[in-house]
């Protein structure tokens, strides 16, 4: 039987954000927006969902006088992402046995 995929990570934009954050210490909102091609509104909503789940930590502050939102993956987010990738690999290899 194939494992269940985490519905929170099964969204293309949320998966993209998590994928980016696994490779960096942190990323600011502007960088995530540029990398994903998402609109500010959609990205903001998806970041909130990931933060509510405890998958990412969000810090709001300022760089000089400019507001800055920074995101980083949490340990539970890293574990959820790894589990998702592992489950996806099982799907990809399902017909090969």
N, C-alpha and C positions, 0 to 999 in steps of 0.2 A: 504494500500500500504506500502510495506517495504521501510525503509529509504535507501538512497544511502550510501555506505561505502566509507570512505576517501581512495582513491587509494594510497596515499602516505603511509598510515599506513597499508594497506592491504598486503604489502610485509612482508614475514616472518622475515627477518633480521631487517628491520626497526621497526616492531612491537616488536621484542625481545628487541631491544635497548631502545625503549620507555618504555616498561614494566619494564626493569631494572632501568631506570632513575626515574621512578615514586616512587620507594622505597628507594632511596638514595639522599643525598644532591648533590653529584657529583660522577662521575666515570671516571677513566682514561682509555685510549685506551686499555692498556694491560688487564685490568679487563674485559672490554666489549668483547675483543677478546676471552679471556678464557671462559667467560660465554656463549657466542654465538657459539663458535667453528668456527667462520668465519675466512677467510683469511684476512691478513692485507689490501690487495688491495680492496677487496669487502667491508669490514667494513668501510674503509676510504671513499669510494664512497657513501655508504649509510649514513654515518654521514654528509657528505657534503650536501646531498639532504635534510636531516632533518634540518640542519642549514640554508640552503637557504630558506626553508619554514618558518623559525622562530620558529620551534618546539623545538630546542635545541640551547644552546649557547656553543660554543667551544672556549676554551682558550689554546693557545700553549705557552709553557714556558720551563723551565728547572728545574730539581731536581738535584742539583749539576751540573755535566757536561752532564747529560743525558737529551735528549729532552723528554718532557712530554706533552701529549694532554689530556685535561680534558673536560668532557662534563657534562652539567646539563640541565634539562628540563626547559623550559620557561613557563610563565603563559599561553601563547597561545598554547603551546605544551600540557600542562596539560588539558586545555579545549578540545583540539582536541582529545586527548586520551580518555577522559571521554565520549565525544560524540560518538566516535568509539565504545567503550564498550557498551554504551547504545543502539546503533543501532544494534550491534551484538546480544544483549540480545533479541531484538525484532525478529530477525531472528530465534533464538533458540526457542522462544515461539510462533512462527507464527502458528503452527499447533495444539496448545494446547487450543485454545479458542472454 
